[in-house]
């Protein structure tokens, strides 16, 4: 019997979309078509690849009016913010197209008489992208566009929660006129995905998701020697130094903690504040948090939508309850947010003080609208706490002293160091992480290195 993949809307639990999983025959045909199309695509000029990839971006943006409410129904982000993701999609895609010629240019060592030497970047072949639901356009485009620009074919498997996003990618690719078979969205079960990886039918897989799922991806690909890129989340810290611009830090850290209902791999999940600013920081942070409007994401007045599913919200509620039972204090009364209810995907934002690293809420990824705030006496204590985590995606330092921020950044175990900003991805910089955040890199010219293989040419002249 054919499996059916369903997306249940977090708004009301209704079926937002359902599709039959691709049959084994369909998967085999798609992989064969991708392999065939890629061989011709690798011979296509970079200018032509850029033209078609630009058309792909333009076609996606042309669907914005339909995408924004569709995205709210699938994963709960308020419509007032839905267009922002497409703005980020465009920024990343156009940047990677623009730098492709430089990033993919041959590396030529110092001249050696009688020889011509170079290292070319050649396509891997077929790249599989397994994308998550929380930023379904942004995370997928990190790999899709540069993979195509580098001369690869792409198979996209999107999360069940955002089935329709995968279809939007396919619609844009078709509208742009990409060669038949070069880009294909497939609706797949976990078992079918694992079978593809284990069969060496693809040459690279880029996955964004949980640590447990990342481990399953590695296990499925074990022994095949295909490339595996994993971005597996974080517990990203912010450190507010004594010299920080307090109102600016509060405004940005509140947004970093609660945007997208806290469902961001690089969102702020824990904050350490210098003792000199701690009390005022907490007061201002709580006051701003109370201004959020929890409600239907299709309502333009809503600033905080539901979490992706009731079970995810209850997981975060469990972390909060455990922390409070262990001595933490919650500073926001959920009663101020009428839509909040146990067993519901709608969850009020919460601020906790009196927390420590013995509590799950400070050590385990929450992926929801909760933040723990701790008082510290200086840089060394803050540094030790920031590094006391199994994750390492981003870390932010809030200060007027760039020299101090960079010095701290050199000592923080993380993939990206921010000063006076957070929860952001710059496509000119490499997106990567350490520890359980995973391995590999996307974006920037370094991202192109993971989507190509080096090929050396050593040519003796005049023989």
LOTORGU-852433 format. One record per atom (N, C-alpha, C, O): residue in one letter; z, y, x. Coordinates in steps of 0.1 Angstrom, whole numbers, plus 5000, padded with zeros to 4 digits. Atoms other than C-alpha are relative to their C-alpha. Layout:
BEGIN
AZYX
...
***
This chain:
BEGIN
X500049885008
X500050005000
X500050125009
X500750135019
X500149874992
X499150355013
X501250084998
X501750104987
X498849925001
X502150565022
X499650144995
X498450194997
X500249875005
X502450905005
X501050095006
X502250075006
X499149904993
X503851205024
X500250124990
X499250174985
X499649895010
X505651465002
X500750115006
X501550105015
X499349884997
X506751815007
X500850054988
X500250084978
X499149955011
X509751904985
X500450155003
X500950185013
X499749854998
X510152284980
X501550025001
X502249974992
X498649965000
X513552414991
X500450094989
X501650114987
X499749905010
X513352664963
X500749934988
X501749984983
X499450075012
X514052414935
X499949855001
X500249784991
X500150144998
X513352064949
X498849944994
X498649824994
X501250055006
X510052034932
X499049955010
X499149995022
X501050054991
X507051854948
X499050125002
X498350164993
X500949894996
X505152134966
X498649945004
X497650015001
X501350064996
X502451904980
X500349855003
X501449825007
X499950144996
X501851534985
X498649955003
X497649984996
X501350054995
X499051355004
X500249865004
X501349825009
X500050144994
X498150995012
X499950015015
X499150095020
X500250014986
X498650915048
X498749945004
X498149864997
X501350054995
X495550855068
X500049855002
X501049805007
X500050144998
X494450495068
X499749975014
X499250055022
X500450034986
X494050305101
X498650025003
X498250065014
X501449984998
X490350315097
X499650155002
X498850195010
X500249854999
X490450695092
X500550055013
X499850135020
X499449964987
X492650735123
X499149965011
X498850045020
X500950054990
X490350525144
X498750085001
X498250115012
X501349925000
X487250715133
X500350145005
X499450205012
X499749864995
X488951055139
X500250005015
X499750105022
X499850004986
X489950955174
X498749985008
X498550045018
X501350024994
X486550825182
X499150135000
X498450165009
X500749875001
X484951145169
X500550115009
X499750185015
X499449904991
X487351355189
X499549975014
X499250075021
X500450044986
X486451165221
X498550045002
X498150095013
X501449964999
X482751215214
X499750155001
X499050205009
X500249865001
X482951575205
X500550075013
X500050175017
X499449944988
X485151655235
X499049995012
X499050095020
X500950024988
X482551525260
X498950125000
X498650175010
X501049895001
X480051785247
X500750145001
X500150235007
X499349885000
X482652055243
X500450045015
X500450165018
X499749974986
X483652025280
X498850065007
X499050135017
X501249944993
X480052125289
X499750134994
X498850204998
X500249875007
X480252425265
X500550125009
X501650105015
X499549894992
X480552765283
X501350064994
X501650044983
X498749945003
X483852935283
X499850124990
X500650144981
X500349895009
X482253235265
X499849954986
X500350014976
X500250055014
X481153015236
X501349944995
X501549954983
X498750055005
X484552845234
X500850124995
X501450114984
X499349885004
X486053195232
X499550054987
X500350094978
X500649955012
X483653295205
X500549924988
X500949974977
X499650095011
X484452995183
X501550004998
X502050004986
X498549995002
X488253015189
X500450134994
X501350144986
X499849875007
X488153385180
X499749994985
X500450054977
X500450015014
X486353295148
X501149924993
X501349944981
X498950085005
X489053035142
X501250094996
X501750084985
X498949915002
X491753295145
X499750104988
X500550114979
X500449915010
X489853535123
X500049934986
X500449994976
X500150085013
X489353265096
X501449984995
X501749984983
X498750025004
X493053195096
X500650134994
X501350124983
X499449875005
X494053565092
X499450044987
X500150104979
X500749975013
X491553595063
X500749934988
X500549974977
X499350075011
X493753355043
X501450044998
X502249984991
X498649965000
X496953555048
X500650024986
X501749974983
X499549975013
X497353655011
X500449874993
X501449874986
X499650135006
X497453285001
X501149935008
X501949865003
X499150074991
X499353165031
X501550044998
X502449964998
X498649955001
X502453385027
X500849944989
X501949884992
X499250065010
X503653264993
X500049845001
X501049784998
X500150144998
X502452915001
X501149955010
X501749855009
X499050034990
X504652915032
X501450014994
X502349924997
X498749995006
X507653035012
X500449884991
X501549834992
X499850115008
X507252754988
X500349875008
X501149785004
X499950124992
X507052495015
X501349995008
X502049895008
X498850014991
X509952595038
X501050114998
X502050115005
X498949915004
X511752885022
X500150135006
X501050215003
X499949874994
X511053185044
X499650114990
X498550094983
X500449895010
X511053505022
X498650065003
X498250075014
X501449954999
X507653645015
X499950135007
X498950175013
X500049874993
X508653985029
X499849985015
X499450075022
X500250034986
X508553815063
X498949915004
X498549895015
X501050104997
X505753565059
X498950045008
X498349975016
X501149954993
X503053785073
X500350015015
X499450015023
X499649994986
X505053825105
X499649885009
X499249905020
X500450124992
X504353465116
X498550005003
X498149965014
X501449994997
X500653525112
X499750105011
X498750095018
X500249904989
X500953835134
X500349945013
X499649965023
X499750064987
X502653625161
X498949895003
X498549885015
X501150094998
X499953355156
X498850075007
X498250025016
X501249934994
X497253615163
X500350055014
X499450035023
X499749954986
X499053765193
X499949895010
X499349915021
X500150114990
X499453425210
X498649955002
X498249935013
X501350054999
X496053305202
X499050095008
X498350045017
X500949904993
X494153615213
X500450015015
X499550035023
X499649994986
X496253635245
X499549885008
X498949905019
X500450124993
X495453275255
X498550005001
X498049955011
X501549994999
X491753335248
X499750105011
X498850075019
X500449894990
X491753655269
X500349955014
X499550005023
X499750034986
X493353495300
X499449875004
X499649825016
X500550134996
X491453165299
X499150005012
X499249915021
X500950004988
X488753265324
X500850015013
X500449935023
X499249994988
X491353365350
X500849885002
X500949825013
X499150124998
X493753075343
X499249875003
X499849795010
X500850124998
X490952815344
X499150015012
X498349925015
X500949994989
X489152955374
X500449915012
X501649885013
X499650084989
X488952735405
X500950075010
X500850195012
X499249964989
X491552765432
X499349985013
X498949865016
X500850024987
X489852835465
X500950035011
X501450145013
X499149974988
X491852795497
X499350085010
X498150125009
X500649924989
X491252985529
X498849935005
X498749815006
X501350054995
X487752945543
X500249915012
X501049945020
X500050104989
X487152655566
X498549985005
X497749934997
X501450014996
X483952665587
X499449864997
X500049765001
X500750125002
X481452405576
X500449924988
X499949824985
X499650075012
X483152315544
X500150104988
X500350224989
X499749925012
X483352435508
X501149924992
X500949804990
X498950075006
X486652355492
X500550084987
X500550204987
X499549935012
X488052425457
X500849894992
X500649774994
X499350095009
X490452285431
X499550054986
X499850174982
X500549965013
X488852295396
X501149954990
X501749854992
X499250045011
X490852275363
X499149934990
X498250004984
X500850075009
X489252005342
X500749954987
X501949934988
X499350045012
X490051905306
X500649875001
X500249785008
X499350135000
X492451625299
X499249904991
X499149794994
X500750085009
X490351495270
X500450034985
X499950134980
X499649995014
X492051455236
X501550045000
X502349965006
X498649965001
X495351645230
X500549994986
X499950044976
X499350015013
X497651555202
X501150104999
X502050115008
X498949905002
X499851835188
X500849954987
X500349944977
X499150045010
X502851735167
X500950124997
X501850155005
X499449875003
X504052055150
X501249994990
X501249904981
X498950005009
X507352135132
X499850094989
X498850174988
X500249925012
X507952305099
X500650145001
X500250234993
X499249885001
X510252595109
X499150135003
X499350234997
X501049904997
X507452815125
X498749935001
X498249915012
X501050094999
X504552605116
X498650055005
X497849975010
X501249954994
X501752835126
X500250045015
X499450015023
X499749964987
X503352975157
X500149895010
X499549895021
X499850114991
X504452655173
X498749925002
X498449885013
X501250084999
X501152475166
X498950085009
X498350025017
X501049924992
X498952765180
X500350005015
X499450025023
X499750004985
X500852755213
X499249895008
X498949925019
X500850104993
X498952435221
X498649994995
X497749965003
X501350025006
X495952425197
X498950095007
X497950035012
X501149924995
X494052725209
X499849995015
X498749975020
X500350034986
X494652685247
X499449875003
X498649855012
X500650134998
X493852315244
X498550014998
X497749955006
X501549985002
X490452405229
X499450085010
X498350055015
X500649914990
X489852685253
X499849925013
X498949955021
X500050074987
X490552445282
X498949884999
X498749825010
X501150105001
X487752205269
X500449874994
X499749774995
X499550125006
X489851955250
X499749994986
X499450094979
X499950025015
X489651805215
X501450004996
X502349975004
X498650005004
X492751835194
X500149924987
X499349934977
X499650065012
X494351615168
X501450064997
X502350065005
X498749945004
X497051795148
X500749924989
X500149884979
X499150065010
X499851615130
X501150104997
X501950135005
X499049905003
X501851865111
X501249934992
X501149824987
X498850055006
X505351815097
X499849984985
X499050054978
X500250035014
X505651665062
X500450124992
X499950154981
X499549885008
X507551985051
X499050114999
X499050194991
X501149905000
X504452195059
X498649945000
X497849975008
X501350075001
X501651965049
X498850104999
X497750085005
X501149905003
X499552265037
X499650085012
X498550145012
X500349934988
X499752435070
X499049935009
X498049995014
X501050084993
X497852155087
X498750014993
X497750025000
X501349985007
X495252195060
X499450145003
X498250155004
X500549874997
X495052565067
X499350005014
X498350075016
X500650014986
X494352485104
X498649944999
X497749995005
X501350065002
X491552255093
X499050094994
X497850104998
X500949915007
X490052505069
X499550115010
X498350155009
X500449894990
X490052775097
X499149945010
X498150015013
X500950064990
X488452535122
X498649984994
X497650005000
X501350025007
X485752445097
X499350134997
X498150135000
X500649875003
X485152805087
X499450065013
X498450135012
X500449944987
X484852905124
X498749935005
X498049985014
X501150084995
X482152635129
X500349925013
X499449905021
X499750094989
X483952425155
X499249874999
X499049834988
X500850135001
X481852115164
X500849894992
X502049884993
X499450115008
X482451825141
X500849905009
X500449865019
X499150094993
X485351605152
X500850065011
X501749995016
X499249944989
X486651845178
X501450034997
X502350025005
X498649975005
X489651955158
X500149924987
X499349934978
X499750085012
X491151725132
X501550004996
X502349975005
X498650025005
X494351745111
X500149874993
X499249834985
X499850135006
X495651405102
X501450004993
X502450045000
X498750025006
X498451325077
X500449865005
X499849765001
X499650134994
X500351045095
X501549974998
X502350064996
X498750055000
X503450835092
X500650005014
X499850015023
X499550014986
X505850815121
X499549875007
X499249885019
X500550134994
X504650455127
X498650025005
X498249975016
X501449974996
X501050565128
X499950095012
X499150075021
X500049914988
X501850845152
X500449925013
X499749945023
X499650084989
X503650605175
X498949915005
X498849895017
X501150094996
X500750365174
X498950075008
X498450025018
X501049924993
X498350645185
X500550025014
X499750005024
X499549974987
X500550735214
X500049885009
X499749885021
X499950124992
X501050375225
X498749945004
X498649855012
X501350064998
X497350295224
X499250075010
X498050035013
X500749914991
X496350565249
X498750064995
X497750085002
X501149945007
X493950705224
X499950155002
X498950215000
X499949864996
X495051055234
X500450015014
X501049925020
X499749984986
X495551205268
X501250095003
X501850095014
X498849914999
X498451445261
X500550014986
X499850024976
X499449975013
X500951495233
X501050125003
X501850115012
X499149895000
X502751825227
X500850004988
X500250014977
X499150025012
X505751785204
X501150115000
X501650155010
X498949915002
X508252035190
X500849944989
X500449924978
X499150065010
X511251905172
X501449975006
X501850035015
X498650044996
X514651735176
X500049925012
X499049865017
X499850084988
X516051565206
X499749854997
X499149785004
X500250145004
X516051225187
X498649974999
X498149875003
X501450025002
X512451265177
X499350015014
X498349935016
X500649994987
X511551365213
X500249875008
X499349835015
X499850124993
X513151055226
X499149894994
X498649805002
X500950095006
X511050855201
X498650025005
X497949925007
X501349974995
X507951025213
X499849945014
X498849885017
X500050064987
X508750935249
X499949855000
X499249795008
X500050155000
X509450575240
X498649954995
X498149855000
X501350055005
X506150545220
X498950015011
X498049935012
X501049984990
X504250685250
X500349935013
X499549935023
X499550064987
X506150485277
X498949905005
X498449814997
X500950094994
X503850305301
X498550034998
X497749965004
X501449975002
X500650475290
X499650115010
X498450125012
X500249904990
X500950755316
X499350124994
X498750205001
X500549885005
X499751015291
X501050115002
X502250095003
X499049894999
X501251365294
X500850024988
X500350004977
X499049985012
X504251435272
X500650145002
X501450165012
X499349875000
X505351795265
X500950014988
X500649984977
X498950015010
X508651825246
X500750134999
X501350185009
X499149895003
X510352135231
X500949964989
X500549944978
X499150075009
X513452005215
X501250084995
X502250024992
X498949925006
X515552295204
X501050065010
X500850055022
X499049934991
X518552485217
X501350044993
X501450024981
X498749945005
X521952635213
X500150135007
X501150155015
X500249884991
X520952975226
X501150104999
X501650144988
X498949905000
X523653215237
X499650145002
X498550175008
X500249864997
X523953585238
X501350055006
X502450015002
X498849944993
X526353775261
X499950154999
X499050215004
X499949865001
X527454125253
X500950065011
X502150045010
X499249944989
X528654305285
X500750124995
X500450184985
X499249895003
X531054585285
X499250134999
X499650234992
X500949885000
X528254835291
X498950004990
X497950084991
X501150025009
X526054725263
X500050124990
X501050184987
X500249915011
X524654955236
X500449934988
X499749854983
X499450095010
X526854825209
X499350004987
X499049894982
X500850015013
X524954925177
X498749925001
X498349854993
X501250074998
X521754805192
X500249855002
X499449774996
X499750144998
X523254475203
X500349934987
X499949824984
X499750065013
X524754415169
X498849984991
X498649874986
X501250015009
X521554485150
X499149895004
X498749814995
X501050114996
X519454255171
X500649865000
X499949774998
X499450135000
X521953975174
X500249954986
X500149834984
X499950045014
X522553965137
X498649944995
X498549844989
X501450055003
X518753935132
X499749875007
X499149785002
X500350124992
X518553675160
X500749884995
X500349774997
X499250115005
X521253465144
X499549964986
X499649844983
X500250045014
X520153475107
X498550014995
X498249974984
X501450005005
X516353535106
X499549864998
X499949775005
X500550145004
X514553235090
X501249914997
X501149794999
X498850085003
X518053125078
X500649935012
X501149825011
X499550064988
X518953055114
X499249885005
X499649815014
X500850124997
X516252785116
X498950035010
X497750025008
X500949974989
X514752885149
X500549935013
X501749945016
X499650074988
X514852685181
X500650105010
X501450065018
X499649904990
X515353005201
X500950114993
X501150224999
X499149915007
X517653175175
X501350005007
X501749915015
X498749994994
X521053295186
X501049914992
X501149924980
X499050095006
X523753025179
X501450025005
X502349974999
X498649984995
X526753145199
X499950135008
X499050175015
X499949874994
X527853485212
X501350025007
X502449985002
X498849974991
X530253585240
X500050155002
X499050215007
X499949865000
X531453945239
X501250045009
X502349995009
X498949954991
X533454135266
X501150064991
X500950124981
X498849965008
X536954205255
X500150154996
X500650184986
X500049855003
X536454585257
X499250034987
X499650134980
X500949975012
X533854565228
X500349904989
X499749924978
X499950115009
X534954255210
X500450044986
X499650004977
X499649975014
X536854385180
X499050094992
X498750064981
X501049915007
X534354665172
X498749924998
X498149934987
X501250085001
X531454425178
X500149914987
X499249904979
X499850095011
X532854165153
X500050084987
X499450034977
X500049925012
X533554435127
X498650044995
X498250024984
X501349955003
X530054575129
X499149884996
X498249894988
X500850125002
X528454225130
X500249954986
X499349924979
X499750055013
X530254115099
X499550094989
X498950054979
X500549905010
X529454435080
X498549994998
X498049994987
X501550015002
X525754395087
X499649874994
X498749864986
X500350135005
X525754025079
X500250014984
X499449944977
X499749995015
X527154115044
X498950074992
X498950064980
X501149935007
X524054315036
X498849914997
X497949954990
X501150095003
X521754015035
X500049974985
X501049974978
X500250045014
X520353915001
X499549865000
X498449835004
X500450145001
X520353544995
X499449974987
X500049994976
X500650035013
X517853434969
X498649935002
X498349885012
X501350065001
X514453314959
X499050065010
X498950185010
X500949944989
X512053354989
X498750064994
X498150145001
X501249935006
X509253454965
X500350144994
X499450214991
X499649875004
X511253764955
X500050095012
X500650065022
X500149914989
X510354054978
X501350065004
X501550115016
X498749944996
X513954174977
X500949905008
X501849955015
X499250104993
X515253854993
X499850015015
X498750035020
X500049994985
X516153875030
X500549875006
X500349855018
X499550134995
X517753525034
X499649904989
X500149894978
X500550105009
X515953235018
X500949875001
X501849875009
X499350134999
X517152875013
X499749935013
X498749965020
X500350094989
X517452635042
X498949904995
X498649894984
X501150085003
X514752375044
X500349894990
X499449854982
X499650105009
X516652115024
X501550004998
X502250055007
X498550005002
X520152065009
X500749935010
X501849975014
X499350074990
X521051815035
X500250085012
X501250075019
X499849914988
X520452065063
X501150104998
X501850135007
X498949915003
X522652315046
X501449945000
X502350005005
X498850075001
X525352065040
X500549965014
X501749955017
X499650034986
X525251965077
X500750135007
X501750115013
X499449874994
X525952335087
X501450024993
X502350065000
X498749985007
X528652355060
X501149915006
X502349945008
X499150104993
X530252045077
X500550055013
X501750045016
X499649944987
X530252215111
X501050114998
X502050125005
X499149895003
X531952525096
X501449944995
X502449995000
X498850065005
X534552315077
X500849945012
X502149965012
X499350064989
X535452125109
X500650105009
X501750095013
X499549894992
X535752445129
X501250074994
X502250095001
X498949945007
X538052605103
X501249915000
X502349965002
X498950094999
X540152295102
X500749995013
X501849965015
X499550004986
X540552315140
X500550135004
X500950155016
X499449874996
X541652675139
X499150125000
X499650235002
X500949885001
X538652895136
X500250074987
X500750024977
X499949925012
X538453175110
X498650044996
X497850095004
X501349955006
X535453245087
X500250144995
X501250164988
X499949865004
X534853615081
X499250044989
X499350164985
X500849975012
X532353605053
X500349914989
X500349794990
X499650085012
X533353495018
X498749964993
X497950044989
X501350055007
X530453275004
X499950054986
X498850064981
X500049955014
X531453414970
X499250134999
X498750174988
X500849885000
X529653734980
X498549974999
X497850064996
X501450055001
X526453534979
X499949904988
X500049784991
X499950095012
X526153394943
X499249885001
X499549774995
X500850125000
X523353154951
X500549895008
X500149775007
X499450104991
X525452974977
X500849894991
X501549934983
X499350115007
X526652634964
X499949875008
X498949845014
X500050134993
X527652304980
X499049914994
X498849904981
X501150095004
X524852054978
X498750074997
X497750014993
X501249925002
X522352344975
X499450035014
X500150045024
X500749954988
X519752455001
X500350145002
X500150205013
X499749864998
X520952804995
X501450015006
X502449975000
X498849994992
X523652895020
X500250145005
X499450205011
X499649874996
X525453215027
X500150005016
X500449905022
X499849994986
X525453345063
X501550005003
X502350054995
X498650004997
X528753285081
X500250045015
X499550015023
X499549964987
X530553435111
X501349945002
X502349954994
X498850074996
X533253245129
X500650065012
X499950095022
X499249964988
X535953365153
X501149905002
X501349824993
X499050104997
X538753175169
X499449875004
X500049765002
X500750134997
X536152915180
X500149975015
X500550065023
X500050044986
X535952725213
X499049895002
X498449844992
X501150104998
X533752465229
X500549864997
X499749765000
X499650135005
X535752175215
X499449984986
X499549874981
X500550005013
X534052255182
X498549975000
X497850035008
X501450035001
X530652115172
X499250124998
X498050135003
X500849885003
X529552455159
X499750085012
X498750165012
X500349934987
X529652585195
X499249915010
X498849975020
X500750094990
X528052285212
X498849934994
X497949895002
X501150085007
X525752105187
X499150104993
X499550194986
X500949925007
X522652265174
X500250014985
X500349904979
X499749985014
X523352415140
X498750014992
X498549954981
X501349985006
X519852525130
X500250054986
X499650014976
X499749945013
X521352735102
X500750135001
X500950175013
X499449874999
X522953065093
X501550015003
X502250054994
X498650004996
X526153035112
X500150055014
X499250015022
X499949964986
X527353205144
X501550005004
X502350044996
X498749994994
X530453165165
X500150105011
X499250125019
X499849894990
X531753465185
X501349985008
X502449965002
X498850014991
X534153435215
X500150125009
X499250185013
X499749894991
X535853695236
X500149955014
X500649845017
X500050044985
X535353685274
X500550135008
X500450245003
X499549894992
X536853895302
X499050055010
X499250155017
X501049954990
X533753925324
X498849905001
X498749804994
X501350084998
X530453785337
X500349855004
X499649774999
X499850144995
X531853475354
X500449914988
X500049804987
X499650095012
X533553345322
X498949994990
X498649884985
X501150015009
X530553425301
X498949915006
X498449834998
X501050084994
X528253255326
X500449854998
X499649774995
X499550145001
X530452935326
X499849954985
X499449834983
X500150055013
X530352925288
X498549994996
X498249904988
X501450015003
X526652995285
X499449875005
X498649814999
X500550124994
X525952705308
X500649874995
X500249764998
X499350125005
X528352475291
X499349954987
X499949974976
X500850045011
X525752335268
X499049895004
X498549895016
X501150104996
X523352035267
X498650054999
X497749985002
X501349945002
X520552275259
X499750115010
X500750165016
X500349894991
X518752545278
X498650054997
X497650035004
X501349945003
X515852725260
X500050155003
X499250195012
X499949864997
X516753095260
X501450045001
X502349984996
X498749945000
X519753315268
X499850155001
X498850205008
X500249865000
X520153685263
X501250075005
X502450035002
X498949924995
X522253945281
X499850144995
X498750204996
X500049875007
X523054275264
X500850105009
X502050105010
X499449924990
X523654545290
X499150125003
X497950115000
X500949894995
X522354875305
X499649985014
X498950065020
X500250024985
X522254725340
X499049885002
X499449775001
X501150104998
X518954545347
X500349915012
X500049795012
X499750084987
X520154435382
X501049894996
X500949785001
X499050105004
X523154265367
X499549894991
X499849784992
X500650095009
X521154105340
X499149905007
X499249785005
X500850094992
X518653955365
X500949915008
X500649795010
X499150084992
X521453835387
X500749894992
X500849784996
X499550105009
X523053665358
X499049904996
X499249774996
X501150095004
X519753525347
X499749895011
X499349785007
X500350104989
X519253355381
X501049895000
X500749785005
X499050105001
X522453165374
X500149924987
X500949834986
X499950065013
X521953075338
X499049884999
X497849905003
X500950125002
X520452725331
X499350014987
X499749984977
X500849975012
X517752825307
X498550015004
X498250025015
X501549994998
X513952845303
X499650155000
X498750185007
X500349865001
X513853215294
X501350095000
X502250054993
X498949905000
X516253505302
X499550134994
X498550194998
X500349875007
X516253805279
X501050105004
X502250075007
X499049895000
X517854145284
X499750094988
X498650144987
X500149915011
X518454345253
X498949964990
X498350054983
X500850065011
X516354125231
X500249854999
X500849795008
X499850145002
X516353775217
X499049944990
X498350024983
X500850065010
X514553525195
X498650055000
X498150094989
X501449944998
X511153625208
X499349915010
X499949855019
X500950084991
X508253455226
X498950095005
X498150144996
X501149924994
X505953655249
X499049915005
X499249835015
X501050094996
X502653475253
X499650015015
X498949935020
X500349994986
X502253615288
X501049935009
X500749915021
X499050074992
X505353425299
X500049854996
X499649824984
X500050145003
X505853055301
X501149964990
X502250014992
X499050055009
X507652885272
X500449865004
X499749775004
X499550124995
X509852615286
X501549994999
X502150084994
X498650025001
X513352475288
X500549905010
X499849845017
X499350104991
X515852265307
X501049924992
X501249944980
X499150095006
X518251985300
X499449944987
X498249914986
X500550075012
X517951845264
X499050084992
X498550044982
X501049925007
X515652125254
X498649945003
X497749974996
X501250084998
X512951905269
X499350035013
X499950075023
X500849984988
X510151935295
X498650044996
X498150024985
X501349955003
X506752075299
X500050154998
X501050224999
X500149865002
X505452425293
X498850044991
X497849974992
X501249955007
X503152615269
X499950155003
X500850215008
X500449864999
X501552965269
X500050045015
X500349975024
X500349944987
X500753185299
X499049925008
X498549825002
X500950084992
X498553055327
X500649875003
X499949775006
X499350134997
X501152785334
X499749914989
X499649794991
X500350085011
X500552655299
X498649935002
X498449814998
X501450064998
X496852595308
X500149895011
X499349795010
X499950114990
X497952385338
X500549874993
X500149764998
X499550125007
X499652135314
X498949944991
X499049834986
X501050045008
X496452115294
X498749965007
X497649945001
X501150034991
X494152045323
X500549915011
X501749905013
X499650074988
X494151825354
X499250065012
X498150105011
X500749944988
X493351945389
X499049905006
X499349785006
X501050094993
X490251805406
X499550075012
X499050185012
X500349944988
X489651875442
X498649975005
X498149865003
X501350024994
X486251925458
X500150045015
X500550145019
X500049984985
X485851885496
X498649975004
X498249855007
X501450014997
X482251945505
X499750045014
X499950155018
X500449974986
X480951915541
X498650064999
X497750004993
X501349935000
X478052155546
X499249975012
X499749955023
X500950014989
X475052115568
X499949865006
X499349855017
X500050134994
X475451745574
X498649944998
X498349835002
***
